[in-house]
Amino acid sequence: MVRRAALGFVLLTAAGVAVLLPALSSATPPGRNGRIAYMRKDRAGHWQVWVASSSLSGAKQLTHGHYDSGWPVWSPTGKRLAFDSNRTDHTPDNSKQVNDVFLLRPDGSGVEKLTDSKGVNGDAAWSPSGKLIAFDSDSGHSSGFSAVYVMNANGTRLRRVTKPAPPLSDYKPRFSPDGRHLLFVRARGTAETAPAALFTARLDGSGLHRLTRFGLHVDDSDWSPNAKRIVFEGYPQGAYGDIYVIDATGGTPVDLTHDPTGQADPVWSPDGRKILFLDNGYVNGVGRTGLATMNPDGTHRRFISRKNIEAHQADWESVGG
């Protein structure tokens, strides 16, 4: 599964060995904090979808196979997960990539393909009503430039939202809590090092509004449950990311982590009290990486992963919202 990612993420192990990891995306509706879905590699080295409790106990692998599956996001009811996978790419060794958006139940059953296997489709997001799914797609074009699309949650009535002209490319949409706007990344090119900024737009593509400068090299982002703020990752200095917050209307971003070891994949907790993210740092002088939480002002930062674990692209289930 080859996708545009952020500039990089380094795993720090107890032995001090650095391994380059991809940085990935997510969104959370308001409610009580439920289960956490994420992606990690199986023993064969393929990315798979996992689900665990909010403390990461009772982890269960939902997808299997000799292909990559990941980028899981919870439906508002918690009865389904949207994810994407290259399992439909029957010629993975050639230059024409195929990746699709799927649904499955939290027990791993009921897998259903939603997109048309024409090119790379991914980064799904649910509307607050659960009736719509947004995603990005290159529509099979060899140029690799993507746009944001919306479809019904059963895969019908596909429509294009954004129309970026190359070299611009749009990725990783997230519905606003009221369902009226989409937050997304617009990059000046398809390379991982391309400058990228956060934008919002209405579901018909109108009202385009830029929130950050392109020099921040933004990537994954998420609305706060009260829709007042946005959390995102940025890479202004290169390969190591930090977690930022910004007002939903724009303004000056605030760096929450200020950490040269790298952080990524931020998502708000459904109750709005925590930010969940992939952390990379040291605990008592020992290298650690895994899922962590912090307050929305950057305080009380702690790992919830009990050991080093490449748990990417976490999404927090909302219960009773």
For each residue, the residues with C-beta under 8 A, 3 or more apart:
1: 47 67 68 70 84 85 86 99
2: 97 120
3: 22 99 120 122 123
4: 146 169 171 187 190 192
5: 8 22 23 24 192 219
6: 9 22 23 24 192 217 219 220 233 235 241 264
7: 23 192 193 217 235 238 239 240 241
8: 5 20 21 22 23 192 239 240 262
9: 6 20 21 22 23 240 241 262 264 278 280
10: 18 19 20 21 239 240 261 262 280
11: 18 19 20 21 280 289 308 310
12: 16 18 261 280 281 282 287 288 289
13: 16 17 19 287 289 308
14: 286 287 308
15: 287
16: 12 13 287
17: 13
18: 10 11 12
19: 10 11 13
20: 8 9 10 11
21: 8 9 10 11 310 312
22: 3 5 6 8 9 312
23: 5 6 7 8 9 219 220 233 241 264 265 278 312
24: 5 6 39 70 71 220 264 265 312 313
25: 71 123 172 174 219 220 221 265 313
26: 73 174 220 222 265 266 267 313 314 315
27: 73 125 126 174 175 222 223 267 315
28: 74 222 223 225 267 268 269 270 315 316 318
29: 76 126 128 177 225 270 318 321
30: 177 225 226 270 271 272 318 321
31: 34 225 270 271 318 319 320 321
32: 270 271 318 319 320 321
33: 54 269 270 271 274 316 317 318 319
34: 31 54 74 78 270 316 317 318 319
35: 51 52 53 54 74 78 106 316 317
36: 51 52 53 54 56 276 291 314 315 316 317
37: 49 50 51 72 73 74 81 106 314 315 317
38: 49 50 52 72 291 311 312 313 314 315
39: 24 47 48 49 50 69 70 71 72 311 312 313
40: 47 48 50 309 310 311 312
41: 45 46 47 48 310
42: 45 46 47 48 61 64
43:
44: 66
45: 41 42
46: 41 42 65 66 67 68 69
47: 1 39 40 41 42 68 69 70 312
48: 39 40 41 42 61 62 63 64 68 69 70
49: 37 38 39 61 62 63 69 70 72 81 83 104
50: 37 38 39 40 59 60 61 62 311
51: 35 36 37 59 60 62 72 81 106
52: 35 36 38 55 56 57 58 59 60
53: 35 36 56 57 58
54: 33 34 35 36 316
55: 52 304
56: 36 52 53 59 291 304 305 306 311
57: 52 53
58: 52 53
59: 50 51 52 56
60: 50 51 52 107 108
61: 42 48 49 50 64 108
62: 48 49 50 51 72 81 104 106 107 108
63: 48 49 69 83 85 104 108
64: 42 48 61
65: 46 69 87
66: 44 46
67: 1 46 85 86 87 89 92
68: 1 46 47 48 85 86
69: 39 46 47 48 49 63 65 83 84 85 87 102
70: 1 24 39 47 48 49 83 84 85 312 313
71: 24 25 39 83 84 122 123 124 313
72: 37 38 39 49 51 62 81 82 83 313 315
73: 26 27 37 81 82 83 124 125 126 315
74: 28 34 35 37 78 80 81 126 315 316 317 318
75: 78 79 80 81 82 126 130 153
76: 29 126 128 129 130 318 321
77: 80 130
78: 34 35 74 75 106 317 318 319
79: 75 105 106
80: 74 75 77 103 104 105 106 110
81: 37 49 51 62 72 73 74 75 103 104 105 106
82: 72 73 75 101 102 103 114 124 125 126 133
83: 49 63 69 70 71 72 73 101 102 103 104 124
84: 1 69 70 71 99 100 101 102 121 122 123 124 135
85: 1 63 67 68 69 70 88 99 100 102
86: 1 67 68 89 92 97 98 99 100
87: 65 67 69 100
88: 85 98 99 100 113 117
89: 67 86 92 97 98 99
90: 98
91: 94 96
92: 67 86 89
93:
94: 91
95:
96: 91 142
97: 2 86 89 119 120
98: 86 88 89 90 117 118 119 120
99: 1 3 84 85 86 88 89 119 120 121 122
100: 84 85 86 87 88 113 114 115 116 117 121
101: 82 83 84 113 114 115 121 122 124 133 135
102: 69 82 83 84 85 111 112 113 114
103: 80 81 82 83 110 111 112 114 153
104: 49 62 63 80 81 83 108 109 110 111 112
105: 79 80 81 108 109 110
106: 35 37 51 62 78 79 80 81
107: 60 62
108: 60 61 62 63 104 105 111
109: 104 105
110: 80 103 104 105
111: 102 103 104 108
112: 102 103 104 155
113: 88 100 101 102 117 155
114: 82 100 101 102 103 133 151 154 155
115: 100 101 118 121 135 137 151 155
116: 100 121
117: 88 98 100 113
118: 98 115 121 139 140
119: 97 98 99 137 138 139 140 141
120: 2 3 97 98 99 137 138 144 146
121: 84 99 100 101 115 116 118 135 136 137
122: 3 71 84 99 101 135 136 137
123: 3 25 71 84 135 136 171 172 173
124: 71 73 82 83 84 101 133 134 135
125: 27 73 82 133 134 135 173 174 175 182
126: 27 29 73 74 75 76 82 130 132 133 153 175
127: 130 131 132 133 134 175 179
128: 29 76 175 177 178 179
129: 76 132 179
130: 75 76 77 126 127 153
131: 127 152 153
132: 126 127 129 150 151 152 153 175 179
133: 82 101 114 124 125 126 127 150 151 152 153
134: 124 125 127 148 149 150 161 173 174 175 182
135: 84 101 115 121 122 123 124 125 148 149 151 173
136: 121 122 123 146 147 148 149 170 171 172 173 184
137: 115 119 120 121 122 146 147 149
138: 119 120 141 143 144 145 146
139: 118 119 147
140: 118 119
141: 119 138 144 145
142: 96
143: 138 166 190
144: 120 138 141 169 190
145: 138 141 164 166 167 168 169 190
146: 4 120 136 137 138 169 170 171 190
147: 136 137 139 160 161 162 163 164 169 170
148: 134 135 136 160 161 162 170 171 173 182 184
149: 134 135 136 137 158 159 160 161
150: 132 133 134 158 159 161 182 203
151: 114 115 132 133 135 155 156 157 158 159
152: 131 132 133 155 156 157
153: 75 103 126 130 131 132 133
154: 114
155: 112 113 114 115 151 152 158
156: 151 152
157: 151 152
158: 149 150 151 155
159: 149 150 151
160: 147 148 149 163 205
161: 134 147 148 149 150 173 182 201 203 204 205
162: 147 148 170 184 186 201 205 208
163: 147 160 205
164: 145 147 168 169 170 186
165: 168
166: 143 145 169
167: 145 188 189 190 194
168: 145 164 165 186 187 188
169: 4 144 145 146 147 164 166 186 187 189 190 194
170: 136 146 147 148 162 164 173 184 185 186 187 199
171: 4 123 136 146 148 184 185 186 187
172: 25 123 136 184 185 219 220 221
173: 123 125 134 135 136 148 161 170 182 183 184
174: 25 26 27 125 134 182 183 184 221 222 223
175: 27 125 126 127 128 132 134 179 181 182 183 223
176: 179 180 181 182 183 200 223 227 248
177: 29 30 128 223 225 226 227
178: 128 181 227
179: 127 128 129 132 175 176
180: 176 202 203
181: 175 176 178 200 201 202 203 207
182: 125 134 148 150 161 173 174 175 176 200 201 202 203
183: 173 174 175 176 198 199 200 211 221 223 230
184: 136 148 162 170 171 172 173 174 198 199 200 201
185: 170 171 172 196 197 198 199 218 219 221
186: 162 164 168 169 170 171 196 197 198 199 210
187: 4 168 169 170 171 190 194 195 196
188: 167 168 194 195 196 214
189: 167 169 194 195
190: 4 143 144 145 146 167 169 187 194
191: 194
192: 4 5 6 7 8
193: 7 217
194: 167 169 187 188 189 190 191
195: 187 188 189 214 215 217
196: 185 186 187 188 214 216 217 218 219
197: 185 186 210 211 212 213 214 216 218
198: 183 184 185 186 210 211 212 218 221 230 232 246
199: 170 183 184 185 186 208 209 210 211
200: 176 181 182 183 184 207 208 209 211 248
201: 161 162 181 182 184 205 206 207 208 209
202: 180 181 182 205 206 207
203: 150 161 180 181 182
204: 161
205: 160 161 162 163 201 202 208
206: 201 202
207: 181 200 201 202
208: 162 199 200 201 205
209: 199 200 201 250
210: 186 197 198 199 250
211: 183 197 198 199 200 230 246 248 249 250
212: 197 198 216 218 232 234 246 250 253
213: 197 216
214: 188 195 196 197 217
215: 195 236
216: 196 197 212 213 234 235 236 244 253
217: 6 7 193 195 196 214 234 235 236
218: 185 196 197 198 212 221 232 233 234 235
219: 5 6 23 25 172 185 196 232 233 234 235 241 264
220: 6 23 24 25 26 172 232 233 264 265 266 267
221: 25 172 174 183 185 198 218 230 231 232 233 266
222: 26 27 28 174 230 231 232 266 267 268
223: 27 28 174 175 176 177 183 227 229 230 248 268
224: 227 228 229 230 231 248 268 272 296
225: 28 29 30 31 177 268 270 271 272
226: 30 177 229 272
227: 176 177 178 223 224 248
228: 224 247 248
229: 223 224 226 245 246 247 248 296
230: 183 198 211 221 222 223 224 245 246 247 248
231: 221 222 224 243 244 245 266 267 268 275 296
232: 198 212 218 219 220 221 222 243 244 245 246 253 266
233: 6 23 218 219 220 221 241 242 243 244 263 264 265 266 277
234: 212 216 217 218 219 241 242 244 253
235: 6 7 216 217 218 219 238 239 240 241 242
236: 215 216 217
237: 240
238: 7 235
239: 7 8 10 235 262
240: 7 8 9 10 235 237 259 260 261 262
241: 6 7 9 23 219 233 234 235 262 263 264
242: 233 234 235 255 256 257 258 259 263
243: 231 232 233 255 256 257 263 264 266 275 277 294 298
244: 216 231 232 233 234 253 254 255 256
245: 229 230 231 232 253 254 256 296
246: 198 211 212 229 230 232 250 251 252 253 254
247: 228 229 230 250 251
248: 176 200 211 223 224 227 228 229 230
249: 211
250: 209 210 211 212 246 247
251: 246 247
252: 246
253: 212 216 232 234 244 245 246
254: 244 245 246
255: 242 243 244 258
256: 242 243 244 245 275 294 296 297 298
257: 242 243 263 294 298 301
258: 242 255
259: 240 242 262 263 280 281
260: 240
261: 10 12 240 280 281 282
262: 8 9 10 239 240 241 259 280
263: 233 241 242 243 257 259 266 277 278 279 280
264: 6 9 23 24 219 220 233 241 243 277 278 312
265: 23 24 25 26 220 233 277 278 312 313 314
266: 26 220 221 222 231 232 233 243 263 275 276 277
267: 26 27 28 220 222 231 275 276 277 314 315 316
268: 28 222 223 224 225 231 272 274 275 276 296 316
269: 28 33 272 273 274 275 276 293 316
270: 28 29 30 31 32 33 34 225 316 317 318 319 321
271: 30 31 32 33 225 274
272: 30 224 225 226 268 269 296
273: 269 295 296
274: 33 268 269 271 293 294 295 296
275: 231 243 256 266 267 268 269 293 294 295 296
276: 36 266 267 268 269 291 292 293 314 316
277: 233 243 263 264 265 266 267 291 292 293 294 314
278: 9 23 263 264 265 289 290 291 292 311 312 314
279: 263 288 289 290 291 292 301 303
280: 9 10 11 12 259 261 262 263 288 289
281: 12 259 261 287 288 289
282: 12 261 285 286 287 288
283: 286 288 303
284:
285: 282
286: 14 282 283
287: 12 13 14 15 16 281 282 308
288: 12 279 280 281 282 283 303 305 308
289: 11 12 13 278 279 280 281 305 308 309 310
290: 278 279 303 304 305 307 308 309 311
291: 36 38 56 276 277 278 279 303 304 305 309 311 314
292: 276 277 278 279 301 302 303 304 305
293: 269 274 275 276 277 300 301 302 304
294: 243 256 257 274 275 277 298 299 300 301 302
295: 273 274 275 298 299 300
296: 224 229 231 245 256 268 272 273 274 275
297: 256
298: 243 256 257 294 295 301
299: 294 295
300: 293 294 295
301: 257 279 292 293 294 298
302: 292 293 294
303: 279 283 288 290 291 292 306
304: 55 56 290 291 292 293
305: 56 288 289 290 291 292 308 309 311
306: 56 303
307: 290
308: 11 13 14 287 288 289 290 305
309: 40 289 290 291 305
310: 11 21 40 41 289
311: 38 39 40 50 56 278 290 291 305 314
312: 21 22 23 24 38 39 40 47 70 264 265 278
313: 24 25 26 38 39 70 71 72 265
314: 26 36 37 38 265 267 276 277 278 291 311
315: 26 27 28 36 37 38 72 73 74 267
316: 28 33 34 35 36 54 74 267 268 269 270 276
317: 33 34 35 36 37 74 78 270
318: 28 29 30 31 32 33 34 74 76 78 270 321
319: 31 32 33 34 78 270
320: 31 32
321: 29 30 31 32 76 270 318
